[in-house]
């Protein structure tokens, strides 16, 4: 299993959230999730300006195996989407914690980040799921 970046917070459903310096939260899926899905062939991005609520599905990724909803870890407004994924969904497979981010939210309540799993708790969950 690869290194899980320590600056990320996670949902149990394998989405990650990274709080940027400007208060924006960037969201993607974990390395584990993209490995489970296999080669991604399509990403349905949320519309800019969409109000999102933590834990609700806002995007979809499709692989050769399955389609999967992507849930937002935090509530707020979608202010940016990763346009590169329209032509290159495989970026999520290649760099899930970097160029493969999916969307960014202007967070409504930073306290929601405290309710997410930190990297250690997420790694522990992956261990439990493997057994």
N, CA, C and O atoms as a printed pandas DataFrame, in Angstrom:
     atom_number atom_name residue_name chain_id  residue_number  x_coord  y_coord  z_coord
0              1         N          UNK        A               1    0.857   -1.189    0.000
1              2        CA          UNK        A               1    0.000    0.000    0.000
2              3         C          UNK        A               1    0.892    1.237    0.000
3              4         O          UNK        A               1    1.958    1.249    0.616
4              5         N          UNK        A               2    0.452    2.251   -0.682
5              6        CA          UNK        A               2    1.271    3.449   -0.807
6              7         C          UNK        A               2    1.121    4.342    0.420
7              8         O          UNK        A               2    0.254    4.132    1.267
8              9         N          UNK        A               3    1.969    5.315    0.484
9             10        CA          UNK        A               3    1.958    6.306    1.552
10            11         C          UNK        A               3    0.684    7.151    1.443
11            12         O          UNK        A               3    0.313    7.593    0.356
12            13         N          UNK        A               4    0.024    7.367    2.576
13            14        CA          UNK        A               4   -1.162    8.231    2.602
14            15         C          UNK        A               4   -0.695    9.605    3.079
15            16         O          UNK        A               4   -0.162    9.724    4.182
16            17         N          UNK        A               5   -0.889   10.646    2.263
17            18        CA          UNK        A               5   -0.421   11.977    2.676
18            19         C          UNK        A               5   -1.041   12.416    4.005
19            20         O          UNK        A               5   -2.253   12.323    4.201
20            21         N          UNK        A               6   -0.192   12.892    4.907
21            22        CA          UNK        A               6   -0.635   13.258    6.244
22            23         C          UNK        A               6   -1.483   14.520    6.311
23            24         O          UNK        A               6   -2.135   14.772    7.325
24            25         N          UNK        A               7   -1.485   15.317    5.245
25            26        CA          UNK        A               7   -2.247   16.570    5.280
26            27         C          UNK        A               7   -3.695   16.379    4.818
27            28         O          UNK        A               7   -4.445   17.350    4.718
28            29         N          UNK        A               8   -4.085   15.143    4.540
29            30        CA          UNK        A               8   -5.427   14.891    4.027
30            31         C          UNK        A               8   -6.351   14.375    5.112
31            32         O          UNK        A               8   -5.916   13.779    6.098
32            33         N          UNK        A               9   -7.646   14.620    4.905
33            34        CA          UNK        A               9   -8.706   14.050    5.740
34            35         C          UNK        A               9   -9.536   13.169    4.818
35            36         O          UNK        A               9   -9.602   13.422    3.615
36            37         N          UNK        A              10  -10.165   12.143    5.363
37            38        CA          UNK        A              10  -10.864   11.160    4.536
38            39         C          UNK        A              10  -12.272   10.867    5.014
39            40         O          UNK        A              10  -12.573   10.932    6.206
40            41         N          UNK        A              11  -13.131   10.540    4.050
41            42        CA          UNK        A              11  -14.417    9.923    4.343
42            43         C          UNK        A              11  -14.198    8.416    4.349
43            44         O          UNK        A              11  -13.253    7.926    3.730
44            45         N          UNK        A              12  -15.057    7.677    5.037
45            46        CA          UNK        A              12  -14.954    6.219    5.018
46            47         C          UNK        A              12  -15.144    5.676    3.613
47            48         O          UNK        A              12  -14.700    4.569    3.310
48            49         N          UNK        A              13  -15.804    6.450    2.743
49            50        CA          UNK        A              13  -16.056    6.014    1.366
50            51         C          UNK        A              13  -14.877    6.332    0.437
51            52         O          UNK        A              13  -15.016    6.249   -0.783
52            53         N          UNK        A              14  -13.731    6.691    0.999
53            54        CA          UNK        A              14  -12.449    6.829    0.289
54            55         C          UNK        A              14  -12.235    8.147   -0.452
55            56         O          UNK        A              14  -11.306    8.243   -1.253
56            57         N          UNK        A              15  -13.056    9.158   -0.214
57            58        CA          UNK        A              15  -12.765   10.487   -0.754
58            59         C          UNK        A              15  -11.809   11.185    0.211
59            60         O          UNK        A              15  -11.867   10.978    1.423
60            61         N          UNK        A              16  -10.930   12.014   -0.352
61            62        CA          UNK        A              16  -10.033   12.803    0.487
62            63         C          UNK        A              16  -10.352   14.292    0.355
63            64         O          UNK        A              16  -10.926   14.743   -0.636
64            65         N          UNK        A              17   -9.960   15.034    1.386
65            66        CA          UNK        A              17  -10.130   16.488    1.415
66            67         C          UNK        A              17   -8.814   17.107    1.854
67            68         O          UNK        A              17   -8.203   16.666    2.828
68            69         N          UNK        A              18   -8.383   18.131    1.130
69            70        CA          UNK        A              18   -7.164   18.867    1.498
70            71         C          UNK        A              18   -7.537   20.336    1.643
71            72         O          UNK        A              18   -7.981   20.969    0.685
72            73         N          UNK        A              19   -7.355   20.873    2.844
73            74        CA          UNK        A              19   -7.613   22.287    3.086
74            75         C          UNK        A              19   -6.443   23.083    2.544
75            76         O          UNK        A              19   -5.309   22.920    2.995
76            77         N          UNK        A              20   -6.723   23.954    1.566
77            78        CA          UNK        A              20   -5.676   24.788    0.972
78            79         C          UNK        A              20   -5.503   26.052    1.819
79            80         O          UNK        A              20   -6.338   26.355    2.670
80            81         N          UNK        A              21   -4.420   26.781    1.580
81            82        CA          UNK        A              21   -4.129   27.986    2.348
82            83         C          UNK        A              21   -5.231   29.042    2.230
83            84         O          UNK        A              21   -5.441   29.832    3.150
84            85         N          UNK        A              22   -5.927   29.049    1.098
85            86        CA          UNK        A              22   -6.960   30.065    0.878
86            87         C          UNK        A              22   -8.331   29.644    1.417
87            88         O          UNK        A              22   -9.330   30.317    1.162
88            89         N          UNK        A              23   -8.382   28.542    2.158
89            90        CA          UNK        A              23   -9.641   28.101    2.748
90            91         C          UNK        A              23  -10.481   27.237    1.816
91            92         O          UNK        A              23  -11.593   26.839    2.164
92            93         N          UNK        A              24   -9.953   26.952    0.646
93            94        CA          UNK        A              24  -10.654   26.089   -0.309
94            95         C          UNK        A              24  -10.307   24.639    0.033
95            96         O          UNK        A              24   -9.178   24.341    0.422
96            97         N          UNK        A              25  -11.283   23.742   -0.114
97            98        CA          UNK        A              25  -11.036   22.321    0.123
98            99         C          UNK        A              25  -11.051   21.600   -1.216
99           100         O          UNK        A              25  -12.059   21.590   -1.921
100          101         N          UNK        A              26   -9.916   20.998   -1.552
101          102        CA          UNK        A              26   -9.790   20.212   -2.779
102          103         C          UNK        A              26  -10.169   18.774   -2.453
103          104         O          UNK        A              26   -9.828   18.270   -1.383
104          105         N          UNK        A              27  -10.873   18.107   -3.371
105          106        CA          UNK        A              27  -11.405   16.773   -3.110
106          107         C          UNK        A              27  -11.000   15.812   -4.223
107          108         O          UNK        A              27  -10.981   16.172   -5.400
108          109         N          UNK        A              28  -10.679   14.594   -3.828
109          110        CA          UNK        A              28  -10.383   13.536   -4.791
110          111         C          UNK        A              28  -10.692   12.195   -4.166
111          112         O          UNK        A              28  -11.324   12.121   -3.112
112          113         N          UNK        A              29  -10.241   11.126   -4.821
113          114        CA          UNK        A              29  -10.410    9.796   -4.237
114          115         C          UNK        A              29   -9.038    9.219   -3.908
115          116         O          UNK        A              29   -8.033    9.584   -4.518
116          117         N          UNK        A              30   -9.013    8.324   -2.945
117          118        CA          UNK        A              30   -7.745    7.785   -2.465
118          119         C          UNK        A              30   -7.115    6.825   -3.461
119          120         O          UNK        A              30   -7.759    6.333   -4.387
120          121         N          UNK        A              31   -5.849    6.582   -3.235
121          122        CA          UNK        A              31   -5.124    5.605   -4.048
122          123         C          UNK        A              31   -5.826    4.251   -3.968
123          124         O          UNK        A              31   -5.973    3.559   -4.975
124          125         N          UNK        A              32   -6.256    3.883   -2.765
125          126        CA          UNK        A              32   -6.964    2.607   -2.574
126          127         C          UNK        A              32   -8.215    2.559   -3.454
127          128         O          UNK        A              32   -8.470    1.557   -4.123
128          129         N          UNK        A              33   -8.989    3.637   -3.453
129          130        CA          UNK        A              33  -10.236    3.668   -4.235
130          131         C          UNK        A              33   -9.959    3.515   -5.720
131          132         O          UNK        A              33  -10.642    2.748   -6.399
132          133         N          UNK        A              34   -8.959    4.241   -6.239
133          134        CA          UNK        A              34   -8.700    4.149   -7.674
134          135         C          UNK        A              34   -8.171    2.759   -8.033
135          136         O          UNK        A              34   -8.423    2.267   -9.133
136          137         N          UNK        A              35   -7.433    2.121   -7.107
137          138        CA          UNK        A              35   -6.963    0.756   -7.372
138          139         C          UNK        A              35   -8.139   -0.215   -7.449
139          140         O          UNK        A              35   -8.162   -1.110   -8.294
140          141         N          UNK        A              36   -9.116   -0.029   -6.558
141          142        CA          UNK        A              36  -10.293   -0.894   -6.548
142          143         C          UNK        A              36  -11.120   -0.728   -7.826
143          144         O          UNK        A              36  -11.649   -1.698   -8.369
144          145         N          UNK        A              37  -11.219    0.516   -8.292
145          146        CA          UNK        A              37  -12.022    0.804   -9.485
146          147         C          UNK        A              37  -11.352    0.319  -10.766
147          148         O          UNK        A              37  -12.027   -0.100  -11.706
148          149         N          UNK        A              38  -10.041    0.377  -10.797
149          150        CA          UNK        A              38   -9.320    0.026  -12.019
150          151         C          UNK        A              38   -9.209    1.242  -12.925
151          152         O          UNK        A              38   -9.364    2.375  -12.470
152          153         N          UNK        A              39   -8.942    1.013  -14.199
153          154        CA          UNK        A              39   -8.701    2.109  -15.136
154          155         C          UNK        A              39   -9.943    2.966  -15.320
155          156         O          UNK        A              39  -10.988    2.484  -15.756
156          157         N          UNK        A              40   -9.812    4.248  -14.979
157          158        CA          UNK        A              40  -10.947    5.163  -15.111
158          159         C          UNK        A              40  -11.083    5.627  -16.559
159          160         O          UNK        A              40  -10.096    5.948  -17.222
160          161         N          UNK        A              41  -12.325    5.656  -17.031
161          162        CA          UNK        A              41  -12.578    6.016  -18.423
162          163         C          UNK        A              41  -13.436    7.273  -18.557
163          164         O          UNK        A              41  -13.516    7.853  -19.640
164          165         N          UNK        A              42  -14.083    7.701  -17.457
165          166        CA          UNK        A              42  -14.965    8.856  -17.539
166          167         C          UNK        A              42  -15.157    9.445  -16.145
167          168         O          UNK        A              42  -15.244    8.716  -15.157
168          169         N          UNK        A              43  -15.224   10.772  -16.081
169          170        CA          UNK        A              43  -15.526   11.456  -14.821
170          171         C          UNK        A              43  -16.648   12.455  -15.090
171          172         O          UNK        A              43  -16.542   13.294  -15.984
172          173         N          UNK        A              44  -17.708   12.358  -14.321
173          174        CA          UNK        A              44  -18.800   13.344  -14.392
174          175         C          UNK        A              44  -18.573   14.338  -13.266
175          176         O          UNK        A              44  -18.728   14.007  -12.090
176          177         N          UNK        A              45  -18.203   15.565  -13.636
177          178        CA          UNK        A              45  -17.874   16.597  -12.663
178          179         C          UNK        A              45  -19.126   17.358  -12.235
179          180         O          UNK        A              45  -20.076   17.476  -13.009
180          181         N          UNK        A              46  -19.134   17.872  -11.009
181          182        CA          UNK        A              46  -20.262   18.707  -10.591
182          183         C          UNK        A              46  -20.214   20.056  -11.309
183          184         O          UNK        A              46  -19.158   20.478  -11.781
184          185         N          UNK        A              47  -21.351   20.718  -11.388
185          186        CA          UNK        A              47  -21.406   22.043  -12.016
186          187         C          UNK        A              47  -20.841   23.088  -11.061
187          188         O          UNK        A              47  -21.037   23.010   -9.848
188          189         N          UNK        A              48  -20.135   24.069  -11.628
189          190        CA          UNK        A              48  -19.642   25.184  -10.815
190          191         C          UNK        A              48  -20.821   25.888  -10.167
191          192         O          UNK        A              48  -21.880   26.036  -10.776
192          193         N          UNK        A              49  -20.630   26.322   -8.925
193          194        CA          UNK        A              49  -21.685   27.039   -8.224
194          195         C          UNK        A              49  -22.669   26.136   -7.515
195          196         O          UNK        A              49  -23.563   26.622   -6.822
196          197         N          UNK        A              50  -22.523   24.821   -7.673
197          198        CA          UNK        A              50  -23.427   23.881   -7.009
198          199         C          UNK        A              50  -23.207   23.926   -5.503
199          200         O          UNK        A              50  -22.073   23.864   -5.028
200          201         N          UNK        A              51  -24.304   24.036   -4.758
201          202        CA          UNK        A              51  -24.219   23.940   -3.302
202          203         C          UNK        A              51  -24.195   22.457   -2.951
203          204         O          UNK        A              51  -25.046   21.694   -3.407
204          205         N          UNK        A              52  -23.224   22.052   -2.145
205          206        CA          UNK        A              52  -23.087   20.638   -1.799
206          207         C          UNK        A              52  -23.149   20.463   -0.288
207          208         O          UNK        A              52  -22.782   21.358    0.473
208          209         N          UNK        A              53  -23.615   19.303    0.126
209          210        CA          UNK        A              53  -23.744   18.982    1.539
210          211         C          UNK        A              53  -22.874   17.775    1.854
211          212         O          UNK        A              53  -22.894   16.778    1.133
212          213         N          UNK        A              54  -22.117   17.871    2.924
213          214        CA          UNK        A              54  -21.197   16.800    3.314
214          215         C          UNK        A              54  -21.889   15.448    3.292
215          216         O          UNK        A              54  -22.998   15.291    3.802
216          217         N          UNK        A              55  -21.212   14.469    2.689
217          218        CA          UNK        A              55  -21.732   13.112    2.648
218          219         C          UNK        A              55  -22.655   12.825    1.481
219          220         O          UNK        A              55  -23.112   11.694    1.319
220          221         N          UNK        A              56  -22.939   13.839    0.660
221          222        CA          UNK        A              56  -23.835   13.652   -0.488
222          223         C          UNK        A              56  -23.025   13.444   -1.762
223          224         O          UNK        A              56  -21.937   14.000   -1.914
224          225         N          UNK        A              57  -23.565   12.639   -2.676
225          226        CA          UNK        A              57  -22.900   12.378   -3.955
226          227         C          UNK        A              57  -22.944   13.632   -4.819
227          228         O          UNK        A              57  -23.994   14.258   -4.962
228          229         N          UNK        A              58  -21.793   13.998   -5.399
229          230        CA          UNK        A              58  -21.748   15.196   -6.245
230          231         C          UNK        A              58  -21.064   14.957   -7.581
231          232         O          UNK        A              58  -21.141   15.796   -8.479
232          233         N          UNK        A              59  -20.395   13.817   -7.717
233          234        CA          UNK        A              59  -19.695   13.506   -8.962
234          235         C          UNK        A              59  -19.750   11.995   -9.161
235          236         O          UNK        A              59  -20.144   11.249   -8.265
236          237         N          UNK        A              60  -19.349   11.562  -10.353
237          238        CA          UNK        A              60  -19.322   10.134  -10.664
238          239         C          UNK        A              60  -18.023    9.831  -11.403
239          240         O          UNK        A              60  -17.602   10.589  -12.278
240          241         N          UNK        A              61  -17.394    8.715  -11.041
241          242        CA          UNK        A              61  -16.270    8.222  -11.825
242          243         C          UNK        A              61  -16.668    6.862  -12.387
243          244         O          UNK        A              61  -17.294    6.047  -11.709
244          245         N          UNK        A              62  -16.290    6.640  -13.638
245          246        CA          UNK        A              62  -16.591    5.362  -14.264
246          247         C          UNK        A              62  -15.288    4.707  -14.679
247          248         O          UNK        A              62  -14.396    5.343  -15.239
248          249         N          UNK        A              63  -15.204    3.412  -14.389
249          250        CA          UNK        A              63  -14.046    2.638  -14.804
250          251         C          UNK        A              63  -14.533    1.548  -15.746
251          252         O          UNK        A              63  -15.725    1.440  -16.034
252          253         N          UNK        A              64  -13.600    0.753  -16.214
253          254        CA          UNK        A              64  -13.995   -0.358  -17.071
254          255         C          UNK        A              64  -14.835   -1.366  -16.280
255          256         O          UNK        A              64  -15.560   -2.167  -16.872
256          257         N          UNK        A              65  -14.742   -1.331  -14.939
257          258        CA          UNK        A              65  -15.462   -2.275  -14.085
258          259         C          UNK        A              65  -16.806   -1.744  -13.584
259          260         O          UNK        A              65  -17.786   -2.487  -13.541
260          261         N          UNK        A              66  -16.859   -0.464  -13.204
261          262        CA          UNK        A              66  -18.043    0.035  -12.488
262          263         C          UNK        A              66  -18.108    1.557  -12.514
263          264         O          UNK        A              66  -17.132    2.242  -12.821
264          265         N          UNK        A              67  -19.290    2.056  -12.183
265          266        CA          UNK        A              67  -19.465    3.494  -11.959
266          267         C          UNK        A              67  -19.589    3.691  -10.450
267          268         O          UNK        A              67  -20.200    2.874   -9.761
268          269         N          UNK        A              68  -19.015    4.761   -9.947
269          270        CA          UNK        A              68  -19.010    5.009   -8.515
270          271         C          UNK        A              68  -19.332    6.464   -8.229
271          272         O          UNK        A              68  -18.770    7.369   -8.846
272          273         N          UNK        A              69  -20.243    6.682   -7.286
273          274        CA          UNK        A              69  -20.523    8.039   -6.844
274          275         C          UNK        A              69  -19.341    8.564   -6.042
275          276         O          UNK        A              69  -18.672    7.816   -5.329
276          277         N          UNK        A              70  -19.099    9.860   -6.171
277          278        CA          UNK        A              70  -18.085   10.544   -5.371
278          279         C          UNK        A              70  -18.832   11.470   -4.420
279          280         O          UNK        A              70  -19.621   12.316   -4.839
280          281         N          UNK        A              71  -18.566   11.289   -3.141
281          282        CA          UNK        A              71  -19.253   12.068   -2.105
282          283         C          UNK        A              71  -18.368   13.224   -1.673
283          284         O          UNK        A              71  -17.143   13.103   -1.638
284          285         N          UNK        A              72  -18.997   14.344   -1.344
285          286        CA          UNK        A              72  -18.208   15.475   -0.867
286          287         C          UNK        A              72  -17.993   15.338    0.637
287          288         O          UNK        A              72  -18.940   15.095    1.385
288          289         N          UNK        A              73  -16.748   15.494    1.079
289          290        CA          UNK        A              73  -16.457   15.388    2.510
290          291         C          UNK        A              73  -16.940   16.596    3.313
291          292         O          UNK        A              73  -17.106   16.509    4.530
292          293         N          UNK        A              74  -17.166   17.724    2.632
293          294        CA          UNK        A              74  -17.558   18.959    3.324
294          295         C          UNK        A              74  -18.683   19.653    2.576
295          296         O          UNK        A              74  -18.886   19.437    1.382
296          297         N          UNK        A              75  -19.406   20.486    3.300
297          298        CA          UNK        A              75  -20.479   21.290    2.706
298          299         C          UNK        A              75  -19.911   22.609    2.202
299          300         O          UNK        A              75  -18.899   23.097    2.705
300          301         N          UNK        A              76  -20.576   23.179    1.205
301          302        CA          UNK        A              76  -20.148   24.470    0.675
302          303         C          UNK        A              76  -20.575   24.621   -0.760
303          304         O          UNK        A              76  -21.601   24.084   -1.179
304          305         N          UNK        A              77  -19.773   25.363   -1.518
305          306        CA          UNK        A              77  -20.079   25.636   -2.924
306          307         C          UNK        A              77  -18.927   25.146   -3.798
307          308         O          UNK        A              77  -17.760   25.409   -3.510
308          309         N          UNK        A              78  -19.271   24.431   -4.867
309          310        CA          UNK        A              78  -18.252   23.985   -5.814
310          311         C          UNK        A              78  -17.753   25.208   -6.571
311          312         O          UNK        A              78  -18.520   25.869   -7.271
312          313         N          UNK        A              79  -16.455   25.507   -6.428
313          314        CA          UNK        A              79  -15.918   26.701   -7.084
314          315         C          UNK        A              79  -14.903   26.370   -8.163
315          316         O          UNK        A              79  -14.473   27.247   -8.912
316          317         N          UNK        A              80  -14.516   25.085   -8.242
317          318        CA          UNK        A              80  -13.537   24.691   -9.244
318          319         C          UNK        A              80  -13.722   23.203   -9.524
319          320         O          UNK        A              80  -14.003   22.422   -8.615
320          321         N          UNK        A              81  -13.562   22.821  -10.783
321          322        CA          UNK        A              81  -13.545   21.409  -11.143
322          323         C          UNK        A              81  -12.283   21.158  -11.968
323          324         O          UNK        A              81  -11.767   22.062  -12.625
324          325         N          UNK        A              82  -11.805   19.943  -11.924
325          326        CA          UNK        A              82  -10.580   19.601  -12.652
326          327         C          UNK        A              82  -10.936   19.274  -14.100
327          328         O          UNK        A              82  -11.257   18.134  -14.437
328          329         N          UNK        A              83  -10.870   20.298  -14.945
329          330        CA          UNK        A              83  -11.238   20.156  -16.368
330          331         C          UNK        A              83  -10.364   19.148  -17.107
331          332         O          UNK        A              83  -10.791   18.574  -18.109
332          333         N          UNK        A              84   -9.138   18.930  -16.618
333          334        CA          UNK        A              84   -8.236   17.982  -17.273
334          335         C          UNK        A              84   -8.835   16.579  -17.316
335          336         O          UNK        A              84   -8.531   15.792  -18.212
336          337         N          UNK        A              85   -9.689   16.273  -16.338
337          338        CA          UNK        A              85  -10.250   14.921  -16.254
338          339         C          UNK        A              85  -11.211   14.611  -17.392
339          340         O          UNK        A              85  -11.458   13.442  -17.686
340          341         N          UNK        A              86  -11.756   15.636  -18.036
341          342        CA          UNK        A              86  -12.666   15.405  -19.163
342          343         C          UNK        A              86  -11.961   14.625  -20.264
343          344         O          UNK        A              86  -12.535   13.708  -20.852
344          345         N          UNK        A              87  -10.717   14.992  -20.538
345          346        CA          UNK        A              87   -9.946   14.311  -21.580
346          347         C          UNK        A              87   -9.008   13.244  -21.022
347          348         O          UNK        A              87   -8.583   12.342  -21.745
348          349         N          UNK        A              88   -8.689   13.352  -19.734
349          350        CA          UNK        A              88   -7.696   12.433  -19.155
350          351         C          UNK        A              88   -8.136   11.909  -17.790
351          352         O          UNK        A              88   -7.496   12.207  -16.781
352          353         N          UNK        A              89   -9.230   11.125  -17.746
353          354        CA          UNK        A              89   -9.688   10.591  -16.450
354          355         C          UNK        A              89   -8.628    9.731  -15.770
355          356         O          UNK        A              89   -8.665    9.540  -14.554
356          357         N          UNK        A              90   -7.681    9.212  -16.556
357          358        CA          UNK        A              90   -6.638    8.358  -15.986
358          359         C          UNK        A              90   -5.697    9.117  -15.053
359          360         O          UNK        A              90   -4.904    8.500  -14.341
360          361         N          UNK        A              91   -5.779   10.460  -15.049
361          362        CA          UNK        A              91   -4.987   11.232  -14.082
362          363         C          UNK        A              91   -5.292   10.786  -12.657
363          364         O          UNK        A              91   -4.416   10.810  -11.793
364          365         N          UNK        A              92   -6.534   10.380  -12.413
365          366        CA          UNK        A              92   -6.901    9.916  -11.073
366          367         C          UNK        A              92   -6.120    8.641  -10.746
367          368         O          UNK        A              92   -5.662    8.467   -9.617
368          369         N          UNK        A              93   -5.966    7.749  -11.730
369          370        CA          UNK        A              93   -5.179    6.531  -11.509
370          371         C          UNK        A              93   -3.702    6.857  -11.320
371          372         O          UNK        A              93   -3.029    6.252  -10.485
372          373         N          UNK        A              94   -3.203    7.810  -12.096
373          374        CA          UNK        A              94   -1.772    8.117  -12.095
374          375         C          UNK        A              94   -1.332    8.933  -10.885
375          376         O          UNK        A              94   -0.238    8.720  -10.362
376          377         N          UNK        A              95   -2.170    9.863  -10.433
377          378        CA          UNK        A              95   -1.774   10.789   -9.369
378          379         C          UNK        A              95   -3.000   11.175   -8.536
379          380         O          UNK        A              95   -3.441   12.324   -8.575
380          381         N          UNK        A              96   -3.556   10.203   -7.772
381          382        CA          UNK        A              96   -4.822   10.456   -7.078
382          383         C          UNK        A              96   -4.764   11.587   -6.053
383          384         O          UNK        A              96   -5.779   12.232   -5.789
384          385         N          UNK        A              97   -3.582   11.836   -5.470
385          386        CA          UNK        A              97   -3.482   12.883   -4.448
386          387         C          UNK        A              97   -2.946   14.198   -4.998
387          388         O          UNK        A              97   -2.762   15.156   -4.248
388          389         N          UNK        A              98   -2.695   14.250   -6.305
389          390        CA          UNK        A              98   -2.145   15.455   -6.907
390          391         C          UNK        A              98   -3.005   15.915   -8.064
391          392         O          UNK        A              98   -4.097   16.448   -7.865
392          393         N          UNK        A              99   -2.500   15.705   -9.303
393          394        CA          UNK        A              99   -3.211   16.172  -10.496
394          395         C          UNK        A              99   -4.568   15.501  -10.700
395          396         O          UNK        A              99   -5.384   15.974  -11.492
396          397         N          UNK        A             100   -4.809   14.409   -9.991
397          398        CA          UNK        A             100   -6.074   13.690  -10.142
398          399         C          UNK        A             100   -7.184   14.163   -9.225
399          400         O          UNK        A             100   -8.187   13.469   -9.063
400          401         N          UNK        A             101   -7.022   15.347   -8.614
401          402        CA          UNK        A             101   -8.115   15.884   -7.790
402          403         C          UNK        A             101   -9.355   16.061   -8.666
403          404         O          UNK        A             101   -9.234   16.165   -9.887
404          405         N          UNK        A             102  -10.546   16.097   -8.061
405          406        CA          UNK        A             102  -11.779   16.114   -8.854
406          407         C          UNK        A             102  -12.483   17.471   -8.814
407          408         O          UNK        A             102  -12.823   18.026   -9.859
408          409         N          UNK        A             103  -12.700   18.002   -7.616
409          410        CA          UNK        A             103  -13.362   19.310   -7.508
410          411         C          UNK        A             103  -12.905   20.019   -6.245
411          412         O          UNK        A             103  -12.288   19.418   -5.365
412          413         N          UNK        A             104  -13.219   21.313   -6.170
413          414        CA          UNK        A             104  -12.854   22.111   -5.004
414          415         C          UNK        A             104  -14.090   22.841   -4.491
415          416         O          UNK        A             104  -14.929   23.306   -5.263
416          417         N          UNK        A             105  -14.175   22.927   -3.167
417          418        CA          UNK        A             105  -15.345   23.505   -2.497
418          419         C          UNK        A             105  -14.901   24.675   -1.620
419          420         O          UNK        A             105  -13.892   24.594   -0.920
420          421         N          UNK        A             106  -15.676   25.768   -1.669
421          422        CA          UNK        A             106  -15.495   26.827   -0.669
422          423         C          UNK        A             106  -16.282   26.341    0.541
423          424         O          UNK        A             106  -17.512   26.334    0.534
424          425         N          UNK        A             107  -15.566   25.941    1.567
425          426        CA          UNK        A             107  -16.178   25.260    2.704
426          427         C          UNK        A             107  -17.058   26.202    3.513
427          428         O          UNK        A             107  -16.706   27.358    3.745
428          429         N          UNK        A             108  -18.210   25.687    3.938
429          430        CA          UNK        A             108  -19.150   26.482    4.721
430          431         C          UNK        A             108  -18.795   26.451    6.212
431          432         O          UNK        A             108  -18.962   27.449    6.914
432          433         N          UNK        A             109  -18.307   25.306    6.689
433          434        CA          UNK        A             109  -18.025   25.140    8.111
434          435         C          UNK        A             109  -16.753   24.307    8.277
435          436         O          UNK        A             109  -16.766   23.093    8.072
436          437         N          UNK        A             110  -15.665   24.964    8.646
437          438        CA          UNK        A             110  -14.389   24.245    8.778
438          439         C          UNK        A             110  -14.441   23.155    9.833
439          440         O          UNK        A             110  -13.626   22.232    9.818
440          441         N          UNK        A             111  -15.389   23.256   10.741
441          442        CA          UNK        A             111  -15.546   22.233   11.771
442          443         C          UNK        A             111  -15.820   20.865   11.173
443          444         O          UNK        A             111  -15.511   19.843   11.786
444          445         N          UNK        A             112  -16.399   20.840    9.980
445          446        CA          UNK        A             112  -16.674   19.550    9.334
446          447         C          UNK        A             112  -15.399   18.760    9.078
447          448         O          UNK        A             112  -15.426   17.529    9.079
448          449         N          UNK        A             113  -14.290   19.444    8.862
449          450        CA          UNK        A             113  -13.017   18.748    8.631
450          451         C          UNK        A             113  -12.623   17.909    9.840
451          452         O          UNK        A             113  -11.993   16.861    9.694
452          453         N          UNK        A             114  -12.996   18.370   11.038
453          454        CA          UNK        A             114  -12.654   17.642   12.261
454          455         C          UNK        A             114  -13.413   16.333   12.382
455          456         O          UNK        A             114  -13.008   15.447   13.135
456          457         N          UNK        A             115  -14.517   16.200   11.642
457          458        CA          UNK        A             115  -15.326   14.985   11.703
458          459         C          UNK        A             115  -14.802   13.906   10.755
459          460         O          UNK        A             115  -15.260   12.764   10.800
460          461         N          UNK        A             116  -13.845   14.266    9.897
461          462        CA          UNK        A             116  -13.305   13.314    8.927
462          463         C          UNK        A             116  -12.160   12.507    9.544
463          464         O          UNK        A             116  -11.602   12.886   10.574
464          465         N          UNK        A             117  -11.825   11.399    8.903
465          466        CA          UNK        A             117  -10.711   10.571    9.357
466          467         C          UNK        A             117   -9.383   11.243    8.996
467          468         O          UNK        A             117   -9.238   11.796    7.906
468          469         N          UNK        A             118   -8.418   11.193    9.918
469          470        CA          UNK        A             118   -7.081   11.654    9.530
470          471         C          UNK        A             118   -6.381   10.489    8.818
471          472         O          UNK        A             118   -6.933    9.392    8.721
472          473         N          UNK        A             119   -5.177   10.734    8.328
473          474        CA          UNK        A             119   -4.475    9.724    7.526
474          475         C          UNK        A             119   -4.282    8.423    8.299
475          476         O          UNK        A             119   -4.426    7.340    7.732
476          477         N          UNK        A             120   -3.957    8.519    9.584
477          478        CA          UNK        A             120   -3.742    7.311   10.382
478          479         C          UNK        A             120   -5.034    6.521   10.560
479          480         O          UNK        A             120   -5.043    5.298   10.420
480          481         N          UNK        A             121   -6.121    7.219   10.869
481          482        CA          UNK        A             121   -7.410    6.541   11.054
482          483         C          UNK        A             121   -7.875    5.913    9.738
483          484         O          UNK        A             121   -8.463    4.832    9.738
484          485         N          UNK        A             122   -7.611    6.593    8.617
485          486        CA          UNK        A             122   -7.980    6.043    7.316
486          487         C          UNK        A             122   -7.166    4.784    7.023
487          488         O          UNK        A             122   -7.712    3.790    6.545
488          489         N          UNK        A             123   -5.858    4.821    7.308
489          490        CA          UNK        A             123   -5.003    3.649    7.094
490          491         C          UNK        A             123   -5.497    2.481    7.945
491          492         O          UNK        A             123   -5.490    1.331    7.506
492          493         N          UNK        A             124   -5.924    2.791    9.165
493          494        CA          UNK        A             124   -6.463    1.761   10.055
494          495         C          UNK        A             124   -7.740    1.156    9.468
495          496         O          UNK        A             124   -7.940   -0.058    9.518
496          497         N          UNK        A             125   -8.598    2.008    8.914
497          498        CA          UNK        A             125   -9.828    1.511    8.293
498          499         C          UNK        A             125   -9.500    0.575    7.128
499          500         O          UNK        A             125  -10.135   -0.467    6.969
500          501         N          UNK        A             126   -8.517    0.945    6.320
501          502        CA          UNK        A             126   -8.127    0.102    5.176
502          503         C          UNK        A             126   -7.632   -1.258    5.672
503          504         O          UNK        A             126   -7.924   -2.293    5.071
504          505         N          UNK        A             127   -6.876   -1.243    6.781
505          506        CA          UNK        A             127   -6.398   -2.501    7.368
506          507         C          UNK        A             127   -7.580   -3.379    7.784
507          508         O          UNK        A             127   -7.604   -4.576    7.498
508          509         N          UNK        A             128   -8.552   -2.776    8.457
509          510        CA          UNK        A             128   -9.734   -3.524    8.927
510          511         C          UNK        A             128  -10.536   -4.054    7.747
511          512         O          UNK        A             128  -11.019   -5.186    7.777
512          513         N          UNK        A             129  -10.679   -3.230    6.699
513          514        CA          UNK        A             129  -11.445   -3.646    5.514
514          515         C          UNK        A             129  -10.779   -4.827    4.816
515          516         O          UNK        A             129  -11.452   -5.634    4.174
516          517         N          UNK        A             130   -9.462   -4.926    4.941
517          518        CA          UNK        A             130   -8.715   -5.982    4.241
518          519         C          UNK        A             130   -8.899   -7.347    4.917
519          520         O          UNK        A             130   -8.602   -8.383    4.324
520          521         N          UNK        A             131   -9.391   -7.337    6.160
521          522        CA          UNK        A             131   -9.548   -8.606    6.893
522          523         C          UNK        A             131  -10.966   -9.110    6.896
523          524         O          UNK        A             131  -11.246  -10.161    7.472
